Amino acid sequence: MKLSVFNSILIINGKHTLLYNSFSGKFVVVRNQLLNFSDLLTDRFSCNFPYLHKQLLDAGIIINTDIDEVALLKERINDADNNKNEYILHINPTLDCNFRCWYCYENHIPNSKMSPEVLNSTLAYIHSILKRPSIKSFELGFFGGEPLFYFNNTAKEIISYTHSLCTTHGVSLHIHFTSNGALLTNQIIQFLKQYSCGFQITLDGGKTYHDKTRFFKNGSGSYDLIVKNIFSLASSKIDVIVRVNYTSENIDSINSIFKSFKDVTDDIKKYLRFDFQRVWQDRITRTDETETKIKLIRKLFIDSGFVVLSNYIPHD
């Protein structure tokens, strides 16, 4: 027997440790007094603690010596790449944006949008995919730039066309926008609420810091408008991932985001998920004071009943 290379160890408290295997997606909670890794692989351990030994085997935390985990991973990747039942198509309707965030990696192209020729080719491509009898699920992802630019002439037309084809062929459709949320209107929301639709919208710290990063040409900030639009989406039963970009400079302002959302009703709360991500240019280590603070902020949101995406798995 051997330990899986996909294991992570998370200390829960002074008495218990959580062992998580990212390949199986399973975990086992173990009393620390039993957690001697050199003993886990011995016959003595399996004899003395047969139930725990079976749990560790079932979770893939301990595996047979002859198992090639790299080969298993390659097989899983190959299966995903060649999945004939699902199709995900990402579309950039424009490379223009209404903001100029300092950390953005895009080279924005002002006034750029899909030409009629490109739009028609895109619709033809979608048609070629959806007429395949094996397709059961289709996802449209809109990215950019800001994908809500020229919405009526690009995204709306693509969505209407794709939905019609999916209905004809009995294919489930899901739509997702990665957007800054500032261009949302009631008309757009009323159109999108007809479909299975979700958004990822970013806040750059609390209002003071956000408005220094995401502001309009006249210099006015966008925080209040974006938060209002997030509420409008969630009130319309549209899922929103609120991505909170944090840095060592804005970390202390994140609590004000909590104040903006803490009084929402449970009906709205269930359509919100929070994703705390450090701006990559700001990351120095994984253990600095900023990382300590974000753990407390995550706990604040979780304790108040918000879903916080678990995107941090420490090394073993």
C-alpha positions in Angstrom: 0.0 0.0 0.0 1.0 3.7 -0.5 -0.4 7.1 0.1 -2.0 8.9 -2.8 -0.2 11.8 -4.3 -3.6 13.6 -4.4 -3.9 13.8 -0.6 -4.2 17.1 1.3 -4.0 17.4 5.1 -6.2 20.0 6.8 -5.8 20.5 10.5 -9.3 21.0 12.0 -8.5 21.4 15.7 -6.3 19.9 18.4 -8.0 16.6 18.3 -8.9 16.0 14.6 -7.4 16.2 11.1 -9.2 16.0 7.8 -7.6 14.0 5.0 -8.9 15.0 1.6 -8.2 13.3 -1.8 -8.7 15.6 -4.7 -8.9 12.7 -7.3 -11.8 10.9 -5.6 -13.3 14.1 -4.1 -13.7 12.3 -0.7 -12.5 13.0 2.8 -12.0 11.2 6.1 -11.8 12.9 9.5 -9.2 11.2 11.7 -8.4 11.6 15.4 -4.9 13.0 15.7 -3.8 10.2 18.1 -4.4 7.7 15.2 -2.7 9.8 12.6 0.7 8.3 12.3 1.4 8.1 8.6 4.0 5.4 8.8 1.5 3.2 10.6 -1.4 3.8 8.1 0.2 1.4 5.6 0.9 -1.5 7.9 -0.9 -4.7 8.5 -1.1 -3.9 12.2 -3.1 -0.7 11.4 -5.6 -2.5 9.2 -6.1 -5.2 11.8 -6.5 -2.8 14.8 -8.7 -0.2 12.9 -10.4 -2.1 10.1 -13.3 0.4 9.7 -11.0 3.4 9.5 -8.7 1.4 7.1 -11.7 0.7 4.8 -12.7 4.4 4.9 -9.2 5.4 3.8 -9.2 2.9 1.0 -12.7 3.9 -0.2 -11.6 7.6 -0.2 -8.4 6.8 -2.2 -6.2 8.2 0.5 -4.3 4.9 0.7 -4.1 2.9 -2.5 -2.4 -0.3 -3.8 1.3 0.1 -4.6 0.9 -0.9 -8.2 -1.7 1.8 -9.1 -0.3 4.4 -11.5 -2.0 7.6 -10.5 -0.5 9.6 -13.3 -2.1 7.2 -15.8 -5.4 7.5 -14.1 -5.2 11.3 -14.3 -4.4 11.1 -18.0 -7.3 8.8 -18.5 -9.7 11.2 -16.7 -8.4 14.2 -18.8 -8.8 12.2 -22.0 -12.4 11.3 -21.0 -13.2 14.9 -20.4 -11.6 16.1 -23.6 -13.5 13.5 -25.6 -16.9 13.8 -23.9 -19.4 13.6 -26.7 -22.4 14.4 -24.5 -21.5 17.9 -23.3 -20.2 20.9 -25.2 -18.9 24.2 -23.7 -18.5 27.2 -26.1 -16.9 30.4 -24.9 -17.5 33.5 -26.9 -15.9 37.0 -26.7 -18.4 39.3 -28.3 -16.0 42.2 -27.9 -12.5 43.0 -26.7 -13.6 46.4 -25.5 -14.3 47.3 -21.9 -15.9 50.2 -20.0 -13.2 49.9 -17.3 -9.4 49.8 -17.3 -8.5 47.8 -14.2 -4.8 48.0 -13.4 -4.3 44.2 -13.2 -6.2 43.2 -16.4 -4.2 41.1 -18.8 -6.4 42.0 -21.8 -5.2 44.4 -24.6 -8.5 46.1 -25.1 -9.6 47.0 -28.6 -11.9 50.1 -28.5 -15.2 49.8 -30.4 -14.5 46.1 -31.3 -17.4 43.8 -31.8 -18.4 40.7 -33.8 -19.0 41.5 -37.4 -22.2 40.2 -39.1 -20.0 37.6 -40.9 -18.4 36.4 -37.7 -21.8 36.3 -35.9 -23.3 34.3 -38.8 -20.3 31.9 -38.7 -20.7 31.5 -35.0 -24.4 30.6 -35.3 -23.6 28.1 -38.1 -21.0 26.5 -35.8 -23.5 26.2 -33.0 -25.9 24.6 -35.4 -23.3 22.1 -36.5 -22.7 21.1 -32.8 -26.3 20.9 -31.7 -27.3 18.6 -34.6 -25.0 15.9 -33.3 -27.3 13.2 -31.8 -24.9 12.6 -28.9 -25.1 16.2 -27.5 -27.2 16.3 -24.3 -25.9 19.5 -22.6 -24.7 22.8 -24.1 -23.1 25.7 -22.3 -22.6 29.2 -23.6 -20.0 31.2 -21.8 -19.6 35.0 -22.6 -16.3 36.6 -21.8 -14.5 39.7 -23.1 -13.7 42.5 -22.8 -17.0 43.3 -21.3 -19.6 40.9 -22.9 -22.6 43.1 -22.2 -21.3 45.6 -24.7 -23.5 45.5 -27.9 -25.7 43.0 -26.0 -28.8 43.2 -28.3 -26.7 42.7 -31.5 -24.5 39.9 -30.3 -25.1 37.9 -27.1 -28.9 38.2 -27.2 -29.1 37.0 -30.8 -26.8 34.1 -30.0 -28.7 33.1 -27.0 -32.1 33.2 -28.7 -30.8 31.2 -31.7 -29.1 28.6 -29.4 -32.1 28.2 -27.2 -34.4 27.6 -30.1 -32.0 24.9 -31.4 -31.6 23.3 -28.0 -35.4 23.1 -27.6 -35.7 21.5 -31.0 -33.0 18.9 -30.3 -33.9 18.3 -26.6 -30.6 19.6 -25.3 -30.2 21.4 -22.0 -28.8 24.9 -22.2 -26.9 26.9 -19.6 -25.6 30.4 -20.1 -22.8 32.1 -18.1 -21.4 35.7 -18.2 -18.1 36.8 -16.8 -18.9 40.5 -16.5 -18.1 43.6 -14.4 -21.9 44.0 -14.0 -22.0 47.8 -14.6 -23.9 47.6 -18.0 -26.7 45.4 -16.7 -30.2 46.9 -17.3 -33.6 45.7 -16.2 -34.3 44.8 -19.9 -31.3 42.5 -20.0 -32.1 40.9 -16.7 -35.8 40.3 -17.8 -34.5 38.7 -21.0 -31.9 36.4 -19.2 -34.3 35.3 -16.4 -36.1 33.2 -19.0 -33.0 30.9 -19.2 -30.7 28.9 -17.0 -28.2 31.6 -16.5 -25.4 32.7 -14.2 -22.9 35.5 -13.7 -19.5 36.1 -12.3 -19.1 39.7 -11.2 -16.1 41.2 -9.5 -15.7 43.6 -6.7 -12.2 45.1 -6.1 -12.2 45.4 -2.4 -14.7 47.6 -0.5 -16.3 50.7 -2.0 -13.4 53.1 -1.4 -10.8 50.8 -3.1 -13.2 49.4 -5.7 -14.1 52.9 -6.9 -10.3 53.7 -7.3 -10.0 50.7 -9.7 -13.3 50.5 -11.5 -14.6 54.0 -12.4 -16.3 55.5 -15.3 -14.8 58.0 -17.8 -16.3 60.9 -15.7 -14.4 59.6 -12.7 -17.4 58.4 -10.7 -17.1 55.0 -9.0 -19.1 51.9 -9.9 -19.4 50.0 -6.6 -22.9 51.1 -5.7 -24.3 50.4 -9.2 -22.6 47.0 -9.4 -23.9 45.9 -5.9 -27.4 47.1 -6.9 -27.2 45.0 -10.1 -26.0 41.9 -8.2 -29.1 42.3 -6.0 -31.3 42.6 -9.1 -29.9 39.4 -10.6 -30.2 37.4 -7.4 -33.8 38.7 -6.9 -34.5 37.5 -10.4 -33.3 34.0 -9.4 -30.1 34.3 -11.5 -27.0 32.8 -9.9 -24.2 35.2 -9.2 -20.6 34.4 -8.1 -19.4 37.6 -6.5 -15.6 37.4 -7.0 -13.9 39.6 -4.5 -10.4 40.6 -5.6 -8.2 41.3 -2.5 -4.7 42.7 -2.1 -2.5 43.6 0.9 -3.7 47.2 0.3 -7.5 46.6 0.2 -7.9 43.6 2.5 -9.1 45.7 5.5 -11.9 47.2 3.3 -13.4 43.8 2.6 -15.6 43.9 5.7 -17.5 46.7 4.1 -18.6 44.3 1.4 -20.1 42.1 4.1 -22.0 45.1 5.4 -23.4 45.7 1.8 -24.8 42.1 1.7 -25.5 41.1 5.4 -29.1 42.2 5.4 -30.2 40.3 2.2 -33.1 37.9 2.6 -32.6 34.1 2.5 -34.4 34.1 -0.9 -31.7 36.3 -2.4 -28.8 34.7 -0.4 -29.3 31.3 -2.0 -28.5 32.8 -5.4 -25.2 34.3 -4.2 -21.8 32.7 -3.9 -18.6 34.5 -2.8 -15.2 33.7 -4.3 -12.2 35.4 -2.6 -9.3 35.7 -4.9 -6.0 37.4 -4.4 -4.8 39.6 -7.3 -1.9 37.5 -8.6 0.5 40.5 -8.9 0.1 41.1 -5.2 0.8 37.5 -4.0 4.1 37.1 -2.2 3.6 34.0 0.0 0.7 31.9 1.1 1.2 32.7 4.7 1.5 36.4 5.0 -0.8 38.7 7.2 -3.2 39.2 4.2 -3.9 35.5 4.0 -4.5 35.3 7.7 -7.0 38.2 7.4 -8.9 36.6 4.4 -9.5 33.4 6.4 -11.3 35.4 9.1 -13.3 37.3 6.4 -14.3 34.0 4.8 -15.4 32.7 8.1 -17.5 35.9 8.7 -19.4 35.3 5.4 -19.8 31.5 6.1 -21.1 32.1 9.6 -23.7 34.5 8.2 -25.1 31.8 5.9 -23.4 32.7 2.7 -21.9 30.1 0.4 -18.1 30.8 0.0 -16.4 28.8 -2.7 -13.7 26.5 -1.3 -10.9 27.3 -3.7 -7.9 26.9 -1.3 -6.4 23.4 -0.8 -3.1 23.6 1.1 -0.1 21.4 0.1 0.4 18.3 2.1 
